[in-house]
């Protein structure tokens, strides 16, 4: 996803892409959690790469492994 890296995008492009993603999300999902919005803002501000934000969100929402005890 080098084309979306901080080095290859402007702050305005990152903000526009984030706004579009949030609009699409609002069509059928819950609103974006405030802590997730903070991650997106950190990407817009150039602090986090989008790959890092994506992985953080995957880790946050991944279902925990279930363990069976017999």
C-alpha positions as CSV (number, residue, x, y, z in Angstrom):
1,X,0.0,0.0,0.0
2,X,2.9,2.3,-0.8
3,X,0.6,4.6,-2.8
4,X,-1.3,5.4,0.5
5,X,1.9,5.9,2.5
6,X,2.4,9.2,4.3
7,X,5.4,10.0,2.0
8,X,3.2,9.6,-1.1
9,X,0.1,11.5,0.1
10,X,-0.8,14.9,1.3
11,X,-2.6,15.6,4.6
12,X,-5.7,16.7,2.5
13,X,-5.7,13.4,0.5
14,X,-5.5,11.4,3.7
15,X,-8.3,13.4,5.2
16,X,-10.5,13.0,2.1
17,X,-9.9,9.2,2.0
18,X,-10.7,8.9,5.7
19,X,-13.9,10.9,5.3
20,X,-15.0,8.7,2.4
21,X,-14.3,5.5,4.4
22,X,-16.3,6.8,7.3
23,X,-19.2,7.8,5.0
24,X,-19.3,4.3,3.5
25,X,-19.1,2.8,6.9
26,X,-22.1,4.8,8.1
27,X,-24.3,3.2,5.4
28,X,-24.8,0.0,7.3
29,X,-22.6,-0.2,10.4
30,X,-22.3,1.4,13.8
31,X,-20.7,4.8,14.0
32,X,-16.9,4.8,14.2
33,X,-15.7,4.5,17.8
34,X,-14.0,7.7,19.1
35,X,-10.8,5.8,19.8
36,X,-10.8,4.5,16.2
37,X,-11.4,8.1,15.0
38,X,-8.3,9.1,16.9
39,X,-6.3,6.4,15.0
40,X,-7.5,7.8,11.7
41,X,-6.7,11.3,12.8
42,X,-3.1,10.2,13.7
43,X,-2.8,8.8,10.1
44,X,-4.2,12.1,8.7
45,X,-1.7,14.0,10.8
46,X,1.2,11.8,9.5
47,X,1.9,10.0,12.7
48,X,0.8,6.5,11.7
49,X,0.9,4.7,8.4
50,X,-2.4,3.3,7.2
51,X,-1.0,-0.2,7.4
52,X,-0.3,0.4,11.1
53,X,-3.8,1.7,11.7
54,X,-5.3,-1.2,9.8
55,X,-3.4,-3.7,11.9
56,X,-4.3,-2.0,15.1
57,X,-7.9,-2.2,14.2
58,X,-7.7,-5.8,13.2
59,X,-6.0,-6.7,16.5
60,X,-8.6,-4.7,18.4
61,X,-11.7,-6.3,16.8
62,X,-10.3,-9.8,16.2
63,X,-12.3,-12.4,18.2
64,X,-10.3,-14.0,20.9
65,X,-9.4,-17.6,20.5
66,X,-11.8,-19.9,22.2
67,X,-10.4,-22.7,24.3
68,X,-12.1,-25.9,25.0
69,X,-11.5,-27.7,28.2
70,X,-12.3,-31.3,28.4
